[in-house]
Amino acid sequence: MASLARHSLVWLEPEGWKEALDAAGDSCREGLACWGARDWPAIVRRCDDDAAPDQVCLGVALPPDPVSGAKRRIALRARQELVKKSLAPLNLEHAVPDMPGAWQPHLAALCEQAGAAGIGFRVYGSAAMQHLTGESYLTPSSDLDLLFLPTTSAQLAAGLALLSVHTGAVPLDGEIVFPSGHAVAWKEWLGAQRAQTGCRVLAKELHAVRLMKPQDLLDTLEDRSCIH
């Protein structure tokens, strides 16, 4: 199996959940057992340093506590052979009907404008889990986590412009995922653009997090890779 990208959705075979439960601490078992019994997906996270080559590092985000609002996340691992199915993060348009009503017209417009620009946004985080499970994840303080995967500088510029326009109506957050697989928070990227020279941005990928020069990431785009 090829490496799964961060934020990918992973459904496990029953044996995968059994192994996860066997390895889990007492405080995690009930939540994991419920999750696996409902056949909900886990989310690919950055690999642990001591993970075996045949293991996928995953996370489960339980719904916020209805009283305290506390969010609980459980880390687990699974052997790749016990992955039943995997999918890329949800297309935003599929999740819009499960968003707060005040967000929906703005997100519908964002999807339409993104399609016209030849790009697509994907959703992860609380909004994705609410759509996938039917449980209540979004709160009045929630952000909407979006990612997009530009392959050209034009797509990068278009995506950033759309996010900048619509973040006034919807509390948008999220990442740009470059062709190299490195992901950068789009707000941090815009800040680096304004600062111009000498900046580095925090770039995340499946196996590491490091500071990178924006130009090194721009050079991975199709219309930049042949310049040098």
N, C-alpha and C positions, 0 to 999 in steps of 0.2 A: 504494500500500500504506500502511495506517495505521502509525503508529509502533509499534514493538515494545517491550514493556516489558522492563526489566532482568530477567535470569534466564530469559527466554524461550529455547526451543530452536529452532535454525534449521538446516535442512538446505540445502546449497547445490547448485546445478547444477554439473556438471563444470567448466564455464567459470569459475564462481566460485572453485573451488579452484585452477584454473590461474592466475587473476589474483592470488590470495593468495600462491601460490608464487612468482610472478614478482616480487612486491613484498617477499618475506621475505628476511631475512638468511640467510647460509649456515648458521648454526647452527640455524635453525628449519626448514629445508626438509624434512629427513628426517621429522621429526615430523608436519609438516603433510601431506606426501605420503601417509604411512601413514594418517592420520586421514581424509583425503578419499577414499582408495581403499576404506576400509571403510564409507564413507557414514555416519559418525557425526555427530551434531549439534554445532555450535558454540553458544556461549552469548552472548546479548546482554549487552553491558556498557555503561557510561556512555559517551556520545559524546565523541570527541576534539574539542578546540576547533577543529581545522582540517579536520574531516571535511566532505565535500561533502554537500549536502542529500539527494542520492540514495544516500548510503552508509549501511550498517548497520555499527556497530562491534561486533565479536565477539571472543570469546576461546576458546581451546582449553586445557584443563588436562590435561596428560599424566599418566599414572600415576606415583606416587612412585618414585624410583629404588630398586630392590630392595636396594641396598647402603647408600647414604647416607640414604635416605628423603627426599631433596630433591624438592620439588614444582616442576615447571616449567610456567609459563603462557605462552602465545603469544598476542599481540594481533594481530588482523587486521581488515581491512575488506572489505566486499563491496557491490557495487551491488545495490540493492533488486530490480532485475529478475532477478538471478541467485539469488534466494532461491526454492528449490523448494518448501519447506514450512516452516511454523512452528507451534509449539505452546506453550501455557502450561507452566510448570514441572509436573513430575510430581505427580499426586495421591499422598499419602503411602501410602495403602493398597496401591497398585500396587507400591511399592518394598519393602514390609515383608519379603517372602520373601528378599530379597537382603541383609538386614541381619544383623548378628551375632546368633546364637541367643539370647544373654542379653537382647537388646533387644526381640526380637519380641513376647513377651507384653505387655510394657508399651506398645509401639506399637500393637498390636491394640486394647488397651483405650483408648488415646488416640483412635484412629480412631472407635471405637464411641461414646465419650462426645462427641466432636466432632460426629458425625452427629446425636446426640440433641439437641445444642445448636444445630443448624442452621448449623454452620460446617464448613469443611474446611481441612486443612493440606496444603501443598505442600512438596516437598523439592527442594533444590538443593545444589550443592557436591559433595563427595566421594561421598556416598551416592548421589546422583542419577547421577553418572558411572559408578559401579560397576554400577548397575542397567542403564544404557543401553549400556555397552560390554562388560560381562562381565569387565573387567579388575579387578585388586585396587587399590582406592583407600583403603579404610578401614584405619586402623591403631589400635593400642590407645589412642593419644592423640587420635583423631579426635572431633570434635563432629558432631552431626547438625543440619544447617542446615534449618530449617523457616520457611516464611512463611505468613501468613494475611491475608486481605483483608476485614476487617470493614466492613459498611455501616451498622451501628447501634452505639450505645454498649453495648447488651446483648451483641452479638456480640464486641465488643472485650473486655469484662469477662470473658466466658466463655472466650475464647481465652487470655487472660492467666492465668486461674485454672488452666486445664488444663496449660499450659506450666509453671507454677510447681509444680504437683503432681508432674508426671512427670519434671521435670529432676533429681529426686533419684535416679531409677533409670536414666535415659538422659542422656548429656551433651548437652542440647539447647542450640541457639543459633539465631539467625535474626532475622527482621524482621517487623514489622507493615507492611502496605502500605495506606495510607489511600486513600479514593476519589479524591483529587487526584493519586494516583500517587507521593506522597512515602512513602519507606520509612524506618522508624526501628527500630533494634535493640530487640527487646522487653525485653531486660534493662536497657538504658538508659532505656526508657520507664518501667519500674517504679521505677528509681532516681529519676527525675524526679518521679514520683508521691509518693514518700516525702519528697522534699525540698520538695514543694509549691510555694511561691511563688518567682518570680524565675528559674526554671530555663528553659533552652533545650535542645533536643535536636538532634542531628545528623540532618538529613533528606536522603536521597538520592533523586534522580530521574534520568531519562534524560539530562538535559542539565546538571545542576548538583548540587552538594552545598552545603547551607547550614544555619545554625542557625535553628531556628524555635521559637516559643512552642508548648507543647503545646496550648493552647486553640485556636490557629489550625488545628491538625490535627483536633482534636475537632469543630470547626465544619464540617468537610467531611462528617461522618457524617449520614445521612438524618434522624435524629431531633434533630439539633442545628442543621442548616442553616436551619431556619425559626424559631429562637428569637430571632435578632437582627433 
